[in-house]
């Protein structure tokens, strides 16, 4: 399945055995996001502190 990156709006592949709370990374922009729901798939962008 895929989710839409909240940052760049590109589709990001989520592995089939992903779990809520797992951190995935957008291959397009490198943003990290936490899976908050699987059905429907939803992610929350993790804001990096700089
Ligand atoms: Zn992205």
mmCIF file of the protein (N, C-alpha, C, O) and its ligand, coordinates in Angstrom:
data_MODEL
# 
_entry.id   MODEL 
# 
loop_
_entity.id 
_entity.type 
_entity.pdbx_number_of_molecules 
1 polymer     1 
2 non-polymer 1 
# 
_entity_poly.entity_id                      1 
_entity_poly.type                           'polypeptide(L)' 
_entity_poly.nstd_linkage                   no 
_entity_poly.nstd_monomer                   no 
_entity_poly.pdbx_seq_one_letter_code       
;(UNK)(UNK)(UNK)(UNK)(UNK)(UNK)(UNK)(UNK)(UNK)(UNK)(UNK)(UNK)(UNK)(UNK)(UNK)(UNK)
(UNK)(UNK)(UNK)(UNK)(UNK)(UNK)(UNK)(UNK)(UNK)(UNK)(UNK)(UNK)(UNK)(UNK)(UNK)(UNK)
(UNK)(UNK)(UNK)(UNK)(UNK)(UNK)(UNK)(UNK)(UNK)(UNK)(UNK)(UNK)(UNK)(UNK)(UNK)(UNK)
(UNK)(UNK)
;
_entity_poly.pdbx_seq_one_letter_code_can   XXXXXXXXXXXXXXXXXXXXXXXXXXXXXXXXXXXXXXXXXXXXXXXXXX 
_entity_poly.pdbx_strand_id                 A 
# 
loop_
_entity_poly_seq.entity_id 
_entity_poly_seq.num 
_entity_poly_seq.mon_id 
_entity_poly_seq.hetero 
1 1  UNK n 
1 2  UNK n 
1 3  UNK n 
1 4  UNK n 
1 5  UNK n 
1 6  UNK n 
1 7  UNK n 
1 8  UNK n 
1 9  UNK n 
1 10 UNK n 
1 11 UNK n 
1 12 UNK n 
1 13 UNK n 
1 14 UNK n 
1 15 UNK n 
1 16 UNK n 
1 17 UNK n 
1 18 UNK n 
1 19 UNK n 
1 20 UNK n 
1 21 UNK n 
1 22 UNK n 
1 23 UNK n 
1 24 UNK n 
1 25 UNK n 
1 26 UNK n 
1 27 UNK n 
1 28 UNK n 
1 29 UNK n 
1 30 UNK n 
1 31 UNK n 
1 32 UNK n 
1 33 UNK n 
1 34 UNK n 
1 35 UNK n 
1 36 UNK n 
1 37 UNK n 
1 38 UNK n 
1 39 UNK n 
1 40 UNK n 
1 41 UNK n 
1 42 UNK n 
1 43 UNK n 
1 44 UNK n 
1 45 UNK n 
1 46 UNK n 
1 47 UNK n 
1 48 UNK n 
1 49 UNK n 
1 50 UNK n 
# 
loop_
_struct_asym.id 
_struct_asym.entity_id 
A 1 
B 2 
# 
loop_
_chem_comp.id 
_chem_comp.type 
_chem_comp.mon_nstd_flag 
UNK 'L-peptide linking' . 
ZN  non-polymer         . 
# 
_pdbx_entity_nonpoly.entity_id   2 
_pdbx_entity_nonpoly.name        ? 
_pdbx_entity_nonpoly.comp_id     ZN 
# 
_pdbx_nonpoly_scheme.asym_id         B 
_pdbx_nonpoly_scheme.entity_id       2 
_pdbx_nonpoly_scheme.mon_id          ZN 
_pdbx_nonpoly_scheme.ndb_seq_num     1 
_pdbx_nonpoly_scheme.pdb_seq_num     101 
_pdbx_nonpoly_scheme.auth_seq_num    101 
_pdbx_nonpoly_scheme.pdb_mon_id      ZN 
_pdbx_nonpoly_scheme.auth_mon_id     ZN 
_pdbx_nonpoly_scheme.pdb_strand_id   A 
_pdbx_nonpoly_scheme.pdb_ins_code    . 
# 
loop_
_atom_site.group_PDB 
_atom_site.id 
_atom_site.type_symbol 
_atom_site.label_atom_id 
_atom_site.label_alt_id 
_atom_site.label_comp_id 
_atom_site.label_asym_id 
_atom_site.label_entity_id 
_atom_site.label_seq_id 
_atom_site.pdbx_PDB_ins_code 
_atom_site.Cartn_x 
_atom_site.Cartn_y 
_atom_site.Cartn_z 
_atom_site.occupancy 
_atom_site.B_iso_or_equiv 
_atom_site.pdbx_formal_charge 
_atom_site.auth_seq_id 
_atom_site.auth_comp_id 
_atom_site.auth_asym_id 
_atom_site.auth_atom_id 
_atom_site.pdbx_PDB_model_num 
ATOM   1   N  N  . UNK A 1 1  ? 0.846  -1.192 0.000  1.00 0.00 ? 1   UNK A N  1 
ATOM   2   C  CA . UNK A 1 1  ? 0.000  0.000  0.000  1.00 0.00 ? 1   UNK A CA 1 
ATOM   3   C  C  . UNK A 1 1  ? 0.879  1.240  0.000  1.00 0.00 ? 1   UNK A C  1 
ATOM   4   O  O  . UNK A 1 1  ? 2.085  1.179  0.243  1.00 0.00 ? 1   UNK A O  1 
ATOM   5   N  N  . UNK A 1 2  ? 0.247  2.347  -0.276 1.00 0.00 ? 2   UNK A N  1 
ATOM   6   C  CA . UNK A 1 2  ? 0.997  3.588  -0.302 1.00 0.00 ? 2   UNK A CA 1 
ATOM   7   C  C  . UNK A 1 2  ? 0.255  4.661  0.490  1.00 0.00 ? 2   UNK A C  1 
ATOM   8   O  O  . UNK A 1 2  ? -0.960 4.597  0.675  1.00 0.00 ? 2   UNK A O  1 
ATOM   9   N  N  . UNK A 1 3  ? 1.015  5.637  0.948  1.00 0.00 ? 3   UNK A N  1 
ATOM   10  C  CA . UNK A 1 3  ? 0.419  6.819  1.558  1.00 0.00 ? 3   UNK A CA 1 
ATOM   11  C  C  . UNK A 1 3  ? 0.989  8.034  0.842  1.00 0.00 ? 3   UNK A C  1 
ATOM   12  O  O  . UNK A 1 3  ? 2.025  7.952  0.183  1.00 0.00 ? 3   UNK A O  1 
ATOM   13  N  N  . UNK A 1 4  ? 0.316  9.134  0.975  1.00 0.00 ? 4   UNK A N  1 
ATOM   14  C  CA . UNK A 1 4  ? 0.795  10.348 0.340  1.00 0.00 ? 4   UNK A CA 1 
ATOM   15  C  C  . UNK A 1 4  ? 1.666  11.105 1.330  1.00 0.00 ? 4   UNK A C  1 
ATOM   16  O  O  . UNK A 1 4  ? 1.255  11.387 2.456  1.00 0.00 ? 4   UNK A O  1 
ATOM   17  N  N  . UNK A 1 5  ? 2.871  11.426 0.891  1.00 0.00 ? 5   UNK A N  1 
ATOM   18  C  CA . UNK A 1 5  ? 3.779  12.174 1.756  1.00 0.00 ? 5   UNK A CA 1 
ATOM   19  C  C  . UNK A 1 5  ? 3.169  13.534 2.086  1.00 0.00 ? 5   UNK A C  1 
ATOM   20  O  O  . UNK A 1 5  ? 2.794  14.277 1.178  1.00 0.00 ? 5   UNK A O  1 
ATOM   21  N  N  . UNK A 1 6  ? 3.064  13.868 3.374  1.00 0.00 ? 6   UNK A N  1 
ATOM   22  C  CA . UNK A 1 6  ? 2.460  15.156 3.759  1.00 0.00 ? 6   UNK A CA 1 
ATOM   23  C  C  . UNK A 1 6  ? 3.313  16.346 3.327  1.00 0.00 ? 6   UNK A C  1 
ATOM   24  O  O  . UNK A 1 6  ? 2.834  17.478 3.261  1.00 0.00 ? 6   UNK A O  1 
ATOM   25  N  N  . UNK A 1 7  ? 4.565  16.075 3.037  1.00 0.00 ? 7   UNK A N  1 
ATOM   26  C  CA . UNK A 1 7  ? 5.478  17.150 2.717  1.00 0.00 ? 7   UNK A CA 1 
ATOM   27  C  C  . UNK A 1 7  ? 5.490  17.451 1.215  1.00 0.00 ? 7   UNK A C  1 
ATOM   28  O  O  . UNK A 1 7  ? 5.305  18.595 0.801  1.00 0.00 ? 7   UNK A O  1 
ATOM   29  N  N  . UNK A 1 8  ? 5.711  16.404 0.405  1.00 0.00 ? 8   UNK A N  1 
ATOM   30  C  CA . UNK A 1 8  ? 5.873  16.623 -1.036 1.00 0.00 ? 8   UNK A CA 1 
ATOM   31  C  C  . UNK A 1 8  ? 4.714  16.054 -1.856 1.00 0.00 ? 8   UNK A C  1 
ATOM   32  O  O  . UNK A 1 8  ? 4.683  16.206 -3.077 1.00 0.00 ? 8   UNK A O  1 
ATOM   33  N  N  . UNK A 1 9  ? 3.755  15.394 -1.181 1.00 0.00 ? 9   UNK A N  1 
ATOM   34  C  CA . UNK A 1 9  ? 2.546  14.879 -1.840 1.00 0.00 ? 9   UNK A CA 1 
ATOM   35  C  C  . UNK A 1 9  ? 2.813  13.704 -2.772 1.00 0.00 ? 9   UNK A C  1 
ATOM   36  O  O  . UNK A 1 9  ? 1.934  13.306 -3.536 1.00 0.00 ? 9   UNK A O  1 
ATOM   37  N  N  . UNK A 1 10 ? 4.020  13.146 -2.714 1.00 0.00 ? 10  UNK A N  1 
ATOM   38  C  CA . UNK A 1 10 ? 4.328  11.971 -3.533 1.00 0.00 ? 10  UNK A CA 1 
ATOM   39  C  C  . UNK A 1 10 ? 3.856  10.717 -2.816 1.00 0.00 ? 10  UNK A C  1 
ATOM   40  O  O  . UNK A 1 10 ? 3.773  10.681 -1.588 1.00 0.00 ? 10  UNK A O  1 
ATOM   41  N  N  . UNK A 1 11 ? 3.547  9.690  -3.598 1.00 0.00 ? 11  UNK A N  1 
ATOM   42  C  CA . UNK A 1 11 ? 3.160  8.413  -3.008 1.00 0.00 ? 11  UNK A CA 1 
ATOM   43  C  C  . UNK A 1 11 ? 4.387  7.747  -2.385 1.00 0.00 ? 11  UNK A C  1 
ATOM   44  O  O  . UNK A 1 11 ? 5.448  7.662  -3.003 1.00 0.00 ? 11  UNK A O  1 
ATOM   45  N  N  . UNK A 1 12 ? 4.219  7.281  -1.160 1.00 0.00 ? 12  UNK A N  1 
ATOM   46  C  CA . UNK A 1 12 ? 5.295  6.599  -0.455 1.00 0.00 ? 12  UNK A CA 1 
ATOM   47  C  C  . UNK A 1 12 ? 4.856  5.166  -0.194 1.00 0.00 ? 12  UNK A C  1 
ATOM   48  O  O  . UNK A 1 12 ? 3.762  4.924  0.316  1.00 0.00 ? 12  UNK A O  1 
ATOM   49  N  N  . UNK A 1 13 ? 5.720  4.218  -0.549 1.00 0.00 ? 13  UNK A N  1 
ATOM   50  C  CA . UNK A 1 13 ? 5.387  2.814  -0.379 1.00 0.00 ? 13  UNK A CA 1 
ATOM   51  C  C  . UNK A 1 13 ? 5.494  2.414  1.098  1.00 0.00 ? 13  UNK A C  1 
ATOM   52  O  O  . UNK A 1 13 ? 6.483  2.713  1.767  1.00 0.00 ? 13  UNK A O  1 
ATOM   53  N  N  . UNK A 1 14 ? 4.460  1.737  1.583  1.00 0.00 ? 14  UNK A N  1 
ATOM   54  C  CA . UNK A 1 14 ? 4.468  1.218  2.946  1.00 0.00 ? 14  UNK A CA 1 
ATOM   55  C  C  . UNK A 1 14 ? 4.440  -0.301 2.859  1.00 0.00 ? 14  UNK A C  1 
ATOM   56  O  O  . UNK A 1 14 ? 3.586  -0.871 2.181  1.00 0.00 ? 14  UNK A O  1 
ATOM   57  N  N  . UNK A 1 15 ? 5.361  -0.949 3.534  1.00 0.00 ? 15  UNK A N  1 
ATOM   58  C  CA . UNK A 1 15 ? 5.417  -2.401 3.442  1.00 0.00 ? 15  UNK A CA 1 
ATOM   59  C  C  . UNK A 1 15 ? 4.161  -3.032 4.033  1.00 0.00 ? 15  UNK A C  1 
ATOM   60  O  O  . UNK A 1 15 ? 3.520  -2.459 4.914  1.00 0.00 ? 15  UNK A O  1 
ATOM   61  N  N  . UNK A 1 16 ? 3.824  -4.207 3.540  1.00 0.00 ? 16  UNK A N  1 
ATOM   62  C  CA . UNK A 1 16 ? 2.584  -4.863 3.927  1.00 0.00 ? 16  UNK A CA 1 
ATOM   63  C  C  . UNK A 1 16 ? 2.496  -5.227 5.387  1.00 0.00 ? 16  UNK A C  1 
ATOM   64  O  O  . UNK A 1 16 ? 1.403  -5.378 5.934  1.00 0.00 ? 16  UNK A O  1 
ATOM   65  N  N  . UNK A 1 17 ? 3.660  -5.370 6.030  1.00 0.00 ? 17  UNK A N  1 
ATOM   66  C  CA . UNK A 1 17 ? 3.646  -5.748 7.443  1.00 0.00 ? 17  UNK A CA 1 
ATOM   67  C  C  . UNK A 1 17 ? 3.942  -4.556 8.345  1.00 0.00 ? 17  UNK A C  1 
ATOM   68  O  O  . UNK A 1 17 ? 4.328  -4.728 9.501  1.00 0.00 ? 17  UNK A O  1 
ATOM   69  N  N  . UNK A 1 18 ? 3.762  -3.357 7.821  1.00 0.00 ? 18  UNK A N  1 
ATOM   70  C  CA . UNK A 1 18 ? 3.987  -2.153 8.620  1.00 0.00 ? 18  UNK A CA 1 
ATOM   71  C  C  . UNK A 1 18 ? 2.979  -2.095 9.773  1.00 0.00 ? 18  UNK A C  1 
ATOM   72  O  O  . UNK A 1 18 ? 1.863  -2.604 9.670  1.00 0.00 ? 18  UNK A O  1 
ATOM   73  N  N  . UNK A 1 19 ? 3.397  -1.467 10.862 1.00 0.00 ? 19  UNK A N  1 
ATOM   74  C  CA . UNK A 1 19 ? 2.529  -1.357 12.028 1.00 0.00 ? 19  UNK A CA 1 
ATOM   75  C  C  . UNK A 1 19 ? 2.350  0.105  12.408 1.00 0.00 ? 19  UNK A C  1 
ATOM   76  O  O  . UNK A 1 19 ? 3.187  0.952  12.095 1.00 0.00 ? 19  UNK A O  1 
ATOM   77  N  N  . UNK A 1 20 ? 1.249  0.384  13.087 1.00 0.00 ? 20  UNK A N  1 
ATOM   78  C  CA . UNK A 1 20 ? 1.016  1.725  13.601 1.00 0.00 ? 20  UNK A CA 1 
ATOM   79  C  C  . UNK A 1 20 ? 2.163  2.091  14.547 1.00 0.00 ? 20  UNK A C  1 
ATOM   80  O  O  . UNK A 1 20 ? 2.554  1.295  15.401 1.00 0.00 ? 20  UNK A O  1 
ATOM   81  N  N  . UNK A 1 21 ? 2.682  3.278  14.388 1.00 0.00 ? 21  UNK A N  1 
ATOM   82  C  CA . UNK A 1 21 ? 3.798  3.720  15.206 1.00 0.00 ? 21  UNK A CA 1 
ATOM   83  C  C  . UNK A 1 21 ? 5.134  3.575  14.506 1.00 0.00 ? 21  UNK A C  1 
ATOM   84  O  O  . UNK A 1 21 ? 6.147  4.100  14.966 1.00 0.00 ? 21  UNK A O  1 
ATOM   85  N  N  . UNK A 1 22 ? 5.131  2.856  13.386 1.00 0.00 ? 22  UNK A N  1 
ATOM   86  C  CA . UNK A 1 22 ? 6.366  2.665  12.638 1.00 0.00 ? 22  UNK A CA 1 
ATOM   87  C  C  . UNK A 1 22 ? 6.750  3.951  11.916 1.00 0.00 ? 22  UNK A C  1 
ATOM   88  O  O  . UNK A 1 22 ? 5.894  4.703  11.450 1.00 0.00 ? 22  UNK A O  1 
ATOM   89  N  N  . UNK A 1 23 ? 8.052  4.183  11.836 1.00 0.00 ? 23  UNK A N  1 
ATOM   90  C  CA . UNK A 1 23 ? 8.556  5.373  11.157 1.00 0.00 ? 23  UNK A CA 1 
ATOM   91  C  C  . UNK A 1 23 ? 8.981  4.992  9.742  1.00 0.00 ? 23  UNK A C  1 
ATOM   92  O  O  . UNK A 1 23 ? 9.773  4.068  9.559  1.00 0.00 ? 23  UNK A O  1 
ATOM   93  N  N  . UNK A 1 24 ? 8.466  5.689  8.760  1.00 0.00 ? 24  UNK A N  1 
ATOM   94  C  CA . UNK A 1 24 ? 8.889  5.461  7.387  1.00 0.00 ? 24  UNK A CA 1 
ATOM   95  C  C  . UNK A 1 24 ? 9.461  6.752  6.830  1.00 0.00 ? 24  UNK A C  1 
ATOM   96  O  O  . UNK A 1 24 ? 9.224  7.842  7.349  1.00 0.00 ? 24  UNK A O  1 
ATOM   97  N  N  . UNK A 1 25 ? 10.226 6.591  5.750  1.00 0.00 ? 25  UNK A N  1 
ATOM   98  C  CA . UNK A 1 25 ? 10.890 7.747  5.176  1.00 0.00 ? 25  UNK A CA 1 
ATOM   99  C  C  . UNK A 1 25 ? 10.483 7.908  3.721  1.00 0.00 ? 25  UNK A C  1 
ATOM   100 O  O  . UNK A 1 25 ? 10.436 6.935  2.969  1.00 0.00 ? 25  UNK A O  1 
ATOM   101 N  N  . UNK A 1 26 ? 10.194 9.117  3.335  1.00 0.00 ? 26  UNK A N  1 
ATOM   102 C  CA . UNK A 1 26 ? 9.844  9.416  1.951  1.00 0.00 ? 26  UNK A CA 1 
ATOM   103 C  C  . UNK A 1 26 ? 11.092 9.328  1.090  1.00 0.00 ? 26  UNK A C  1 
ATOM   104 O  O  . UNK A 1 26 ? 12.108 9.959  1.383  1.00 0.00 ? 26  UNK A O  1 
ATOM   105 N  N  . UNK A 1 27 ? 11.006 8.532  0.016  1.00 0.00 ? 27  UNK A N  1 
ATOM   106 C  CA . UNK A 1 27 ? 12.175 8.384  -0.854 1.00 0.00 ? 27  UNK A CA 1 
ATOM   107 C  C  . UNK A 1 27 ? 12.389 9.615  -1.703 1.00 0.00 ? 27  UNK A C  1 
ATOM   108 O  O  . UNK A 1 27 ? 13.485 9.827  -2.223 1.00 0.00 ? 27  UNK A O  1 
ATOM   109 N  N  . UNK A 1 28 ? 11.368 10.424 -1.852 1.00 0.00 ? 28  UNK A N  1 
ATOM   110 C  CA . UNK A 1 28 ? 11.469 11.603 -2.709 1.00 0.00 ? 28  UNK A CA 1 
ATOM   111 C  C  . UNK A 1 28 ? 12.129 12.776 -1.997 1.00 0.00 ? 28  UNK A C  1 
ATOM   112 O  O  . UNK A 1 28 ? 13.067 13.377 -2.522 1.00 0.00 ? 28  UNK A O  1 
ATOM   113 N  N  . UNK A 1 29 ? 11.632 13.108 -0.783 1.00 0.00 ? 29  UNK A N  1 
ATOM   114 C  CA . UNK A 1 29 ? 12.124 14.304 -0.102 1.00 0.00 ? 29  UNK A CA 1 
ATOM   115 C  C  . UNK A 1 29 ? 12.859 13.994 1.194  1.00 0.00 ? 29  UNK A C  1 
ATOM   116 O  O  . UNK A 1 29 ? 13.438 14.893 1.804  1.00 0.00 ? 29  UNK A O  1 
ATOM   117 N  N  . UNK A 1 30 ? 12.843 12.719 1.630  1.00 0.00 ? 30  UNK A N  1 
ATOM   118 C  CA . UNK A 1 30 ? 13.590 12.341 2.816  1.00 0.00 ? 30  UNK A CA 1 
ATOM   119 C  C  . UNK A 1 30 ? 12.870 12.621 4.117  1.00 0.00 ? 30  UNK A C  1 
ATOM   120 O  O  . UNK A 1 30 ? 13.431 12.403 5.191  1.00 0.00 ? 30  UNK A O  1 
ATOM   121 N  N  . UNK A 1 31 ? 11.630 13.104 4.042  1.00 0.00 ? 31  UNK A N  1 
ATOM   122 C  CA . UNK A 1 31 ? 10.881 13.408 5.251  1.00 0.00 ? 31  UNK A CA 1 
ATOM   123 C  C  . UNK A 1 31 ? 10.558 12.116 6.000  1.00 0.00 ? 31  UNK A C  1 
ATOM   124 O  O  . UNK A 1 31 ? 10.277 11.084 5.390  1.00 0.00 ? 31  UNK A O  1 
ATOM   125 N  N  . UNK A 1 32 ? 10.601 12.189 7.328  1.00 0.00 ? 32  UNK A N  1 
ATOM   126 C  CA . UNK A 1 32 ? 10.231 11.039 8.143  1.00 0.00 ? 32  UNK A CA 1 
ATOM   127 C  C  . UNK A 1 32 ? 8.805  11.224 8.619  1.00 0.00 ? 32  UNK A C  1 
ATOM   128 O  O  . UNK A 1 32 ? 8.389  12.326 8.974  1.00 0.00 ? 32  UNK A O  1 
ATOM   129 N  N  . UNK A 1 33 ? 8.056  10.117 8.621  1.00 0.00 ? 33  UNK A N  1 
ATOM   130 C  CA . UNK A 1 33 ? 6.667  10.184 9.062  1.00 0.00 ? 33  UNK A CA 1 
ATOM   131 C  C  . UNK A 1 33 ? 6.301  8.934  9.823  1.00 0.00 ? 33  UNK A C  1 
ATOM   132 O  O  . UNK A 1 33 ? 6.816  7.847  9.562  1.00 0.00 ? 33  UNK A O  1 
ATOM   133 N  N  . UNK A 1 34 ? 5.394  9.111  10.776 1.00 0.00 ? 34  UNK A N  1 
ATOM   134 C  CA . UNK A 1 34 ? 4.955  8.006  11.619 1.00 0.00 ? 34  UNK A CA 1 
ATOM   135 C  C  . UNK A 1 34 ? 3.604  7.515  11.127 1.00 0.00 ? 34  UNK A C  1 
ATOM   136 O  O  . UNK A 1 34 ? 2.710  8.310  10.834 1.00 0.00 ? 34  UNK A O  1 
ATOM   137 N  N  . UNK A 1 35 ? 3.464  6.200  11.040 1.00 0.00 ? 35  UNK A N  1 
ATOM   138 C  CA . UNK A 1 35 ? 2.185  5.632  10.639 1.00 0.00 ? 35  UNK A CA 1 
ATOM   139 C  C  . UNK A 1 35 ? 1.221  5.743  11.825 1.00 0.00 ? 35  UNK A C  1 
ATOM   140 O  O  . UNK A 1 35 ? 1.487  5.218  12.907 1.00 0.00 ? 35  UNK A O  1 
ATOM   141 N  N  . UNK A 1 36 ? 0.105  6.429  11.605 1.00 0.00 ? 36  UNK A N  1 
ATOM   142 C  CA . UNK A 1 36 ? -0.863 6.621  12.682 1.00 0.00 ? 36  UNK A CA 1 
ATOM   143 C  C  . UNK A 1 36 ? -2.115 5.779  12.459 1.00 0.00 ? 36  UNK A C  1 
ATOM   144 O  O  . UNK A 1 36 ? -2.917 5.610  13.377 1.00 0.00 ? 36  UNK A O  1 
ATOM   145 N  N  . UNK A 1 37 ? -2.290 5.251  11.251 1.00 0.00 ? 37  UNK A N  1 
ATOM   146 C  CA . UNK A 1 37 ? -3.454 4.425  10.938 1.00 0.00 ? 37  UNK A CA 1 
ATOM   147 C  C  . UNK A 1 37 ? -3.119 3.568  9.730  1.00 0.00 ? 37  UNK A C  1 
ATOM   148 O  O  . UNK A 1 37 ? -2.381 3.994  8.841  1.00 0.00 ? 37  UNK A O  1 
ATOM   149 N  N  . UNK A 1 38 ? -3.665 2.357  9.700  1.00 0.00 ? 38  UNK A N  1 
ATOM   150 C  CA . UNK A 1 38 ? -3.398 1.471  8.570  1.00 0.00 ? 38  UNK A CA 1 
ATOM   151 C  C  . UNK A 1 38 ? -4.618 1.302  7.667  1.00 0.00 ? 38  UNK A C  1 
ATOM   152 O  O  . UNK A 1 38 ? -4.471 0.973  6.490  1.00 0.00 ? 38  UNK A O  1 
ATOM   153 N  N  . UNK A 1 39 ? -5.797 1.519  8.190  1.00 0.00 ? 39  UNK A N  1 
ATOM   154 C  CA . UNK A 1 39 ? -7.008 1.317  7.401  1.00 0.00 ? 39  UNK A CA 1 
ATOM   155 C  C  . UNK A 1 39 ? -8.009 2.406  7.721  1.00 0.00 ? 39  UNK A C  1 
ATOM   156 O  O  . UNK A 1 39 ? -8.820 2.230  8.630  1.00 0.00 ? 39  UNK A O  1 
ATOM   157 N  N  . UNK A 1 40 ? -7.988 3.520  7.015  1.00 0.00 ? 40  UNK A N  1 
ATOM   158 C  CA . UNK A 1 40 ? -7.134 3.768  5.849  1.00 0.00 ? 40  UNK A CA 1 
ATOM   159 C  C  . UNK A 1 40 ? -5.720 4.153  6.266  1.00 0.00 ? 40  UNK A C  1 
ATOM   160 O  O  . UNK A 1 40 ? -5.510 4.630  7.382  1.00 0.00 ? 40  UNK A O  1 
ATOM   161 N  N  . UNK A 1 41 ? -4.747 3.949  5.375  1.00 0.00 ? 41  UNK A N  1 
ATOM   162 C  CA . UNK A 1 41 ? -3.372 4.321  5.709  1.00 0.00 ? 41  UNK A CA 1 
ATOM   163 C  C  . UNK A 1 41 ? -3.217 5.826  5.866  1.00 0.00 ? 41  UNK A C  1 
ATOM   164 O  O  . UNK A 1 41 ? -3.534 6.607  4.969  1.00 0.00 ? 41  UNK A O  1 
ATOM   165 N  N  . UNK A 1 42 ? -2.719 6.203  7.035  1.00 0.00 ? 42  UNK A N  1 
ATOM   166 C  CA . UNK A 1 42 ? -2.477 7.637  7.294  1.00 0.00 ? 42  UNK A CA 1 
ATOM   167 C  C  . UNK A 1 42 ? -1.147 7.787  7.999  1.00 0.00 ? 42  UNK A C  1 
ATOM   168 O  O  . UNK A 1 42 ? -0.755 6.929  8.790  1.00 0.00 ? 42  UNK A O  1 
ATOM   169 N  N  . UNK A 1 43 ? -0.455 8.874  7.715  1.00 0.00 ? 43  UNK A N  1 
ATOM   170 C  CA . UNK A 1 43 ? 0.826  9.146  8.355  1.00 0.00 ? 43  UNK A CA 1 
ATOM   171 C  C  . UNK A 1 43 ? 0.848  10.566 8.901  1.00 0.00 ? 43  UNK A C  1 
ATOM   172 O  O  . UNK A 1 43 ? 0.104  11.446 8.468  1.00 0.00 ? 43  UNK A O  1 
ATOM   173 N  N  . UNK A 1 44 ? 1.734  10.747 9.870  1.00 0.00 ? 44  UNK A N  1 
ATOM   174 C  CA . UNK A 1 44 ? 1.921  12.060 10.476 1.00 0.00 ? 44  UNK A CA 1 
ATOM   175 C  C  . UNK A 1 44 ? 3.365  12.470 10.247 1.00 0.00 ? 44  UNK A C  1 
ATOM   176 O  O  . UNK A 1 44 ? 4.292  11.743 10.604 1.00 0.00 ? 44  UNK A O  1 
ATOM   177 N  N  . UNK A 1 45 ? 3.548  13.628 9.655  1.00 0.00 ? 45  UNK A N  1 
ATOM   178 C  CA . UNK A 1 45 ? 4.899  14.117 9.382  1.00 0.00 ? 45  UNK A CA 1 
ATOM   179 C  C  . UNK A 1 45 ? 5.628  14.403 10.690 1.00 0.00 ? 45  UNK A C  1 
ATOM   180 O  O  . UNK A 1 45 ? 5.088  15.036 11.598 1.00 0.00 ? 45  UNK A O  1 
ATOM   181 N  N  . UNK A 1 46 ? 6.861  13.923 10.762 1.00 0.00 ? 46  UNK A N  1 
ATOM   182 C  CA . UNK A 1 46 ? 7.671  14.199 11.953 1.00 0.00 ? 46  UNK A CA 1 
ATOM   183 C  C  . UNK A 1 46 ? 8.531  15.420 11.675 1.00 0.00 ? 46  UNK A C  1 
ATOM   184 O  O  . UNK A 1 46 ? 9.379  15.420 10.782 1.00 0.00 ? 46  UNK A O  1 
ATOM   185 N  N  . UNK A 1 47 ? 8.291  16.451 12.456 1.00 0.00 ? 47  UNK A N  1 
ATOM   186 C  CA . UNK A 1 47 ? 9.052  17.686 12.277 1.00 0.00 ? 47  UNK A CA 1 
ATOM   187 C  C  . UNK A 1 47 ? 10.416 17.516 12.941 1.00 0.00 ? 47  UNK A C  1 
ATOM   188 O  O  . UNK A 1 47 ? 10.516 17.210 14.129 1.00 0.00 ? 47  UNK A O  1 
ATOM   189 N  N  . UNK A 1 48 ? 11.447 17.720 12.154 1.00 0.00 ? 48  UNK A N  1 
ATOM   190 C  CA . UNK A 1 48 ? 12.788 17.614 12.701 1.00 0.00 ? 48  UNK A CA 1 
ATOM   191 C  C  . UNK A 1 48 ? 13.189 18.938 13.344 1.00 0.00 ? 48  UNK A C  1 
ATOM   192 O  O  . UNK A 1 48 ? 13.011 20.016 12.777 1.00 0.00 ? 48  UNK A O  1 
ATOM   193 N  N  . UNK A 1 49 ? 13.738 18.809 14.552 1.00 0.00 ? 49  UNK A N  1 
ATOM   194 C  CA . UNK A 1 49 ? 14.199 20.025 15.234 1.00 0.00 ? 49  UNK A CA 1 
ATOM   195 C  C  . UNK A 1 49 ? 15.559 20.393 14.729 1.00 0.00 ? 49  UNK A C  1 
ATOM   196 O  O  . UNK A 1 49 ? 16.442 19.545 14.602 1.00 0.00 ? 49  UNK A O  1 
ATOM   197 N  N  . UNK A 1 50 ? 15.728 21.675 14.437 1.00 0.00 ? 50  UNK A N  1 
ATOM   198 C  CA . UNK A 1 50 ? 17.016 22.095 13.903 1.00 0.00 ? 50  UNK A CA 1 
ATOM   199 C  C  . UNK A 1 50 ? 17.580 23.233 14.725 1.00 0.00 ? 50  UNK A C  1 
ATOM   200 O  O  . UNK A 1 50 ? 18.667 23.728 14.430 1.00 0.00 ? 50  UNK A O  1 
HETATM 201 ZN ZN . ZN  B 2 .  ? 8.088  13.482 0.576  1.00 0.00 ? 101 ZN  A ZN 1 
# 
